[in-house]
Amino acid sequence: MLDLRPNCELCDRDLPPDAKDAMICSYECTYCVDCVNGPLENVCPTCGGGFCPRPIRPKRNWRKGKTLGLENQPASTKRINSPYSREDIAAHVARIKHLKPEER
């Protein structure tokens, strides 16, 4: 189950569970669409993979006998920030941005 991290790991913008501008990599690194399309150029600073829109978890449980939805499985409140400097990220992005995510 996804953590649904509460912020962009680069600019620290709030990304609530229903944010339409939240993007994740396959390791769930979380960034806003502005950072993904801007300085990150669709390159995850951690793994080097690409990003896709983060799914939105339903607010409530829609199935009897299940414990689904944000009411039962809330989003994370732990804010995470990238451990890499802007300079390191820029060098990492420059190194591999010419490759499609499926080629990295």
Buried (B, 14 or more C-beta within 10 A) or exposed (E): EBBBBBBBBBBBBEBEBEBEBBBBBEEEBBBBBBBBEEBBBBBBBBEBBBBEEBEBBBEEBEEEEEEBBBEEBEBBEEEBEBEBEEEEBBEBBEEBBEEEBEEE
